[in-house]
Amino acid sequence: MLVVDASAVGALVFGEPQAETVAAHLGEHPLAAPALIWFELASIALKKLKAYPGERIRILRALTLAQSLAIRTTEVDHQAIIALSEHTGLTSYDASYLWLARELGGELVTLDKKLARVAAEKF
């Protein structure tokens, strides 16, 4: 099981430079994410719409593509997220992905350098 965050899925569907790396890493693995991934991807799409208004159709199609990916969304334990955020210095959003990866015993796939560094730590 791979837990994917919005940075990884966003790179994949919006055609960012790291898209091929993310796609190769995901392969055929089952994917999971906290339910908040869809809010984060919508936020990425909105930022891209503001920056590239002429690309509206492409951006919205990419968001639709993201929604067609087989990502199992899961609720998280918000009390545990707060504790993890306090312990690691991560935002509660990023801590949600880390918590879920640990809860499911899966690998976290992220392009966020701080989140990846904390995920690699043993604590």
C-alpha positions in Angstrom: 0.0 0.0 0.0 1.3 3.4 -0.9 0.0 6.6 0.7 0.1 9.4 -1.8 0.0 13.1 -0.9 -1.2 16.0 -3.0 2.3 17.0 -4.1 2.9 13.6 -5.7 -0.6 13.3 -7.3 -0.5 16.9 -8.4 2.8 16.4 -10.1 1.4 13.4 -11.9 -1.8 14.8 -13.2 -0.8 18.4 -13.8 2.3 17.3 -15.8 5.0 18.7 -13.4 8.6 17.8 -14.1 8.6 15.0 -11.5 5.6 13.3 -13.0 7.5 10.4 -14.6 9.4 9.7 -11.3 6.1 9.6 -9.4 4.4 7.4 -12.0 7.3 5.0 -12.0 7.2 4.8 -8.2 3.5 4.3 -8.0 3.4 1.4 -10.5 0.5 -0.9 -9.9 0.4 -0.5 -6.1 -2.9 0.2 -4.3 -3.1 3.8 -3.3 -4.5 5.5 -0.2 -4.7 9.0 1.1 -6.5 11.0 3.8 -9.8 12.5 2.5 -8.3 15.9 2.5 -6.3 15.1 -0.6 -9.2 16.2 -2.8 -9.3 19.7 -1.1 -5.6 20.0 -1.6 -5.8 19.0 -5.2 -8.6 21.5 -5.8 -6.4 24.2 -4.2 -3.5 23.3 -6.5 -5.9 23.5 -9.5 -7.2 26.9 -8.3 -3.6 28.3 -8.0 -2.8 27.0 -11.5 -6.0 28.6 -12.9 -5.0 31.9 -11.5 -1.5 31.7 -12.8 -2.4 30.2 -16.2 -6.0 31.4 -17.1 -5.5 30.3 -20.7 -4.9 26.7 -19.6 -8.3 26.4 -17.8 -9.6 23.4 -19.8 -6.3 21.5 -19.4 -6.2 22.2 -15.7 -9.7 21.1 -15.0 -9.3 18.0 -17.1 -6.2 17.2 -15.0 -8.2 17.5 -11.9 -10.9 15.2 -13.3 -8.1 12.7 -14.1 -6.9 12.9 -10.5 -10.4 12.0 -9.4 -10.4 9.0 -11.6 -7.4 7.5 -9.9 -8.0 4.5 -7.7 -7.1 6.3 -4.4 -8.8 4.9 -1.3 -9.6 7.8 0.9 -9.6 7.3 4.6 -10.6 9.3 7.6 -7.8 10.0 10.1 -7.6 10.2 13.9 -7.5 13.9 14.4 -6.3 13.7 18.0 -3.3 11.6 16.8 -2.7 14.1 14.0 -2.4 16.9 16.4 0.0 15.0 18.6 2.1 14.0 15.5 2.1 17.6 14.3 3.3 18.8 17.7 6.0 16.2 17.8 7.3 16.6 14.2 6.7 20.3 13.4 4.6 19.3 10.4 1.3 21.0 9.5 -1.7 19.0 10.4 -2.3 18.4 6.7 1.1 16.8 6.2 0.9 14.9 9.5 -2.3 13.4 8.2 -0.5 11.7 5.3 2.3 10.5 7.6 -0.1 9.2 10.2 -2.0 7.3 7.6 1.1 5.7 6.1 2.2 4.5 9.5 -1.3 3.4 10.4 -1.6 1.3 7.2 2.1 0.2 7.4 2.6 1.6 3.9 5.1 3.8 2.2 4.5 7.5 1.9 5.0 9.0 -1.6 5.6 12.7 -1.5 7.6 15.4 -3.2 7.5 17.6 -0.1 11.1 17.6 1.2 10.2 18.3 4.9 7.5 15.6 4.9 9.8 13.1 3.3 12.6 13.8 5.7 10.3 13.4 8.8 8.8 10.3 7.3 12.3 8.8 7.0 13.0 9.4 10.7 12.3 6.8 13.3 10.6 8.1 16.4 
